[in-house]
């Protein structure tokens, strides 16, 4: 089914955007703020993420918070987002052994996440294609019925491996060495869109009382993939800047100064 502009606009208006911003940024060193409030240029990662979707017409947001959530709430109020956006806030009840899977289920059980189509995204995955939210929604809708899917994932068709890679000959000598090669493999860039039925998977397979942290990607995505319920949107590696640690953050900061 093809969607004209007005049809797509209506779908955007009724799609909620779930932003996971509860991380403690353990790999960022000793910082006194949530990772989502780290700055790139003159904007926080959270500002960049919200504007990424707002500029494409999205207005319904659910922010999942945890570590130092008070600072994010203060930032949201100062930015005035509530004045023109529909924003729900879910705060993890604990900082111990939680994870993104539990955060999503908790928000759903608390009524913050509605039973409707939803996007999942992360502020520490910078997406440089400003039209990407529309592209993934359009791709998803175009194959939804034909492929009988429940979700679509944005995938990069290559990633820079963070270490040097060597090959050895039969005598143990190094025959080639490449520093940080571009690996030709498909990698999730942290942008997903799902139909409401995926919340049933969250409800059934994620246990809030489990003693360990549970990640959404390790539980729900494999189930959907095994059932043939996932589709893909391929994007070039240059439009994705993951900020996983302090070194990556400093590199990205220099790009935006």
C-alpha positions as CSV (number, residue, x, y, z in Angstrom):
1,X,0.0,0.0,0.0
2,X,1.4,3.4,-1.0
3,X,0.8,6.4,1.3
4,X,0.3,9.9,-0.1
5,X,1.5,12.9,1.9
6,X,-1.8,13.5,3.8
7,X,-2.0,9.8,4.7
8,X,1.5,9.8,6.0
9,X,0.9,13.0,8.0
10,X,-2.1,11.3,9.8
11,X,0.1,8.3,10.6
12,X,2.8,10.6,12.0
13,X,0.3,12.4,14.2
14,X,-0.9,9.1,15.9
15,X,2.6,7.5,16.3
16,X,4.2,7.9,19.7
17,X,8.0,8.3,20.0
18,X,9.6,6.5,23.0
19,X,13.0,8.0,23.9
20,X,15.1,5.9,26.3
21,X,17.1,8.4,28.4
22,X,17.6,6.6,31.7
23,X,21.2,5.5,31.2
24,X,23.9,6.1,33.9
25,X,26.7,6.7,31.4
26,X,29.1,4.4,33.2
27,X,31.5,4.4,30.2
28,X,31.6,8.2,30.0
29,X,33.8,8.7,33.1
30,X,32.9,10.7,36.2
31,X,30.2,13.1,35.0
32,X,27.6,14.8,37.1
33,X,24.7,14.7,34.7
34,X,22.7,12.1,32.8
35,X,24.1,11.0,29.5
36,X,21.1,12.5,27.6
37,X,22.2,16.0,28.9
38,X,25.7,15.8,27.4
39,X,26.1,18.6,24.9
40,X,27.0,18.4,21.2
41,X,27.5,21.9,19.9
42,X,25.0,24.1,21.8
43,X,22.4,21.4,22.3
44,X,22.1,18.4,24.5
45,X,21.7,14.9,23.1
46,X,18.1,14.9,24.3
47,X,17.4,18.2,22.5
48,X,18.9,16.8,19.3
49,X,16.7,13.7,19.7
50,X,13.5,15.5,20.3
51,X,14.1,18.0,17.5
52,X,15.0,15.1,15.1
53,X,11.4,13.9,15.4
54,X,9.6,17.2,15.9
55,X,11.1,18.5,12.6
56,X,9.4,15.6,10.9
57,X,6.0,16.3,12.4
58,X,6.0,14.0,15.5
59,X,4.3,15.5,18.6
60,X,3.7,12.5,20.9
61,X,6.6,11.5,23.1
62,X,7.3,9.2,26.0
63,X,10.5,9.8,27.9
64,X,11.8,6.9,29.9
65,X,14.1,8.2,32.6
66,X,16.2,6.8,35.4
67,X,19.6,8.0,36.4
68,X,19.5,11.6,37.7
69,X,16.1,12.1,36.2
70,X,15.5,15.3,38.2
71,X,18.0,17.1,36.0
72,X,16.2,15.9,32.8
73,X,12.8,17.0,34.2
74,X,14.3,20.4,35.0
75,X,15.8,20.7,31.5
76,X,12.4,19.7,29.9
77,X,10.6,22.4,31.8
78,X,13.2,25.1,31.0
79,X,13.1,24.1,27.3
80,X,9.3,24.5,27.3
81,X,8.7,21.2,25.4
82,X,5.4,20.7,27.3
83,X,4.0,23.8,25.8
84,X,3.7,22.4,22.3
85,X,4.3,18.6,22.6
86,X,2.4,15.8,24.2
87,X,5.0,14.4,26.6
88,X,4.6,11.5,29.0
89,X,7.3,10.8,31.6
90,X,8.1,7.4,33.0
91,X,10.7,7.2,35.8
92,X,12.3,3.8,36.6
93,X,11.4,2.8,40.1
94,X,15.0,1.6,40.7
95,X,18.5,2.1,39.4
96,X,19.5,-1.4,40.1
97,X,19.3,-4.3,37.6
98,X,16.7,-2.7,35.4
99,X,17.5,-2.3,31.7
100,X,15.6,-1.0,28.7
101,X,13.2,-3.9,28.5
102,X,12.0,-3.4,32.0
103,X,11.8,0.4,31.4
104,X,9.5,-0.1,28.5
105,X,7.3,-2.7,30.2
106,X,7.0,-0.5,33.4
107,X,6.0,2.5,31.3
108,X,3.4,0.4,29.5
109,X,2.0,-1.0,32.7
110,X,1.8,2.5,34.2
111,X,-0.2,3.7,31.1
112,X,2.6,6.0,29.9
113,X,3.0,4.0,26.7
114,X,-0.3,3.7,24.9
115,X,-1.4,0.7,22.9
116,X,-0.6,2.2,19.5
117,X,2.2,2.3,16.9
118,X,5.4,3.4,18.5
119,X,9.0,4.3,17.7
120,X,11.9,3.5,20.0
121,X,15.0,5.6,19.8
122,X,18.1,6.6,21.8
123,X,19.6,10.1,22.2
124,X,23.1,8.7,22.2
125,X,22.7,7.4,18.7
126,X,23.0,10.6,16.5
127,X,21.1,10.2,13.3
128,X,22.3,12.8,10.7
129,X,19.6,12.1,8.1
130,X,16.9,14.6,9.1
131,X,14.2,12.8,7.1
132,X,15.0,9.4,8.7
133,X,11.9,9.3,10.9
134,X,9.7,9.8,7.9
135,X,11.7,7.2,5.9
136,X,11.4,4.5,8.5
137,X,7.6,5.1,9.0
138,X,7.0,5.2,5.2
139,X,9.0,2.0,4.7
140,X,7.2,0.3,7.5
141,X,3.7,1.2,6.3
142,X,4.5,0.2,2.7
143,X,5.3,-3.4,3.6
144,X,3.2,-3.8,6.7
145,X,0.4,-5.9,5.2
146,X,2.3,-7.5,2.3
147,X,5.0,-8.9,4.5
148,X,2.9,-9.4,7.6
149,X,5.4,-7.6,9.9
150,X,5.1,-6.0,13.3
151,X,8.3,-4.0,13.2
152,X,11.0,-2.3,11.1
153,X,14.6,-1.7,12.2
154,X,17.0,0.9,10.8
155,X,20.3,-0.9,9.9
156,X,23.6,0.5,8.9
157,X,25.4,-1.5,6.1
158,X,28.8,-1.1,7.6
159,X,30.5,-0.1,10.9
160,X,34.0,0.9,11.9
161,X,35.6,-1.8,13.9
162,X,37.2,-0.1,17.0
163,X,40.4,-2.2,16.9
164,X,43.2,-3.1,14.5
165,X,42.6,-6.4,12.7
166,X,45.3,-8.8,11.6
167,X,45.5,-11.9,9.4
168,X,48.1,-14.6,9.9
169,X,49.8,-17.0,7.5
170,X,50.3,-20.7,8.3
171,X,53.6,-19.9,10.2
172,X,52.1,-17.3,12.4
173,X,53.5,-14.3,10.6
174,X,51.1,-11.3,10.2
175,X,50.3,-11.1,6.5
176,X,48.1,-8.0,6.7
177,X,47.0,-5.5,9.3
178,X,44.3,-2.9,9.0
179,X,43.6,-0.3,11.8
180,X,39.9,0.2,12.5
181,X,38.5,-1.3,9.3
182,X,35.0,-0.8,8.0
183,X,33.3,-4.1,8.6
184,X,30.7,-5.1,6.1
185,X,27.9,-6.3,8.3
186,X,24.4,-5.0,9.2
187,X,24.2,-3.2,12.5
188,X,21.3,-1.7,14.3
189,X,21.5,2.1,14.7
190,X,19.0,2.3,17.6
191,X,15.9,3.3,15.7
192,X,12.9,1.0,15.6
193,X,9.2,1.2,14.8
194,X,6.6,-1.3,16.0
195,X,2.9,-2.1,15.8
196,X,0.9,-2.1,19.0
197,X,0.9,-6.0,19.1
198,X,4.6,-5.9,20.0
199,X,3.6,-4.6,23.4
200,X,2.1,-8.1,24.0
201,X,5.6,-9.5,23.6
202,X,6.9,-7.0,26.1
203,X,4.2,-7.9,28.5
204,X,4.6,-11.6,28.2
205,X,8.4,-12.1,27.9
206,X,9.9,-9.3,30.1
207,X,9.7,-10.0,33.8
208,X,9.9,-6.9,36.0
209,X,10.9,-9.1,39.0
210,X,13.8,-10.7,37.3
211,X,17.0,-10.3,39.3
212,X,19.0,-9.0,36.4
213,X,18.7,-6.1,33.9
214,X,16.7,-7.1,30.8
215,X,17.3,-5.4,27.5
216,X,14.5,-5.0,25.0
217,X,16.8,-5.9,22.1
218,X,17.9,-9.2,23.6
219,X,14.4,-10.5,24.3
220,X,11.8,-9.0,22.0
221,X,13.8,-8.5,18.7
222,X,15.0,-12.1,18.4
223,X,11.4,-13.4,19.0
224,X,10.1,-11.1,16.2
225,X,12.9,-12.0,13.9
226,X,12.4,-15.8,14.4
227,X,8.7,-15.4,13.6
228,X,9.4,-13.4,10.4
229,X,7.8,-10.3,11.9
230,X,10.7,-7.8,11.3
231,X,11.6,-5.7,8.3
232,X,14.6,-3.5,7.6
233,X,15.5,0.0,6.5
234,X,19.1,0.2,5.2
235,X,21.0,3.4,5.8
236,X,24.5,4.4,5.0
237,X,27.1,4.2,7.8
238,X,28.0,7.9,7.5
239,X,24.6,9.1,8.8
240,X,25.0,7.3,12.2
241,X,27.2,8.5,15.0
242,X,27.0,6.2,18.1
243,X,28.2,7.8,21.4
244,X,29.1,4.7,23.4
245,X,32.0,6.0,25.5
246,X,34.0,9.2,26.3
247,X,36.3,8.8,23.3
248,X,33.4,8.6,20.9
249,X,31.8,11.6,22.6
250,X,34.9,13.7,22.3
251,X,35.2,12.8,18.6
252,X,31.6,13.8,17.9
253,X,32.0,17.0,19.8
254,X,34.9,18.1,17.6
255,X,32.7,17.5,14.5
256,X,30.1,19.9,15.8
257,X,32.4,22.7,16.9
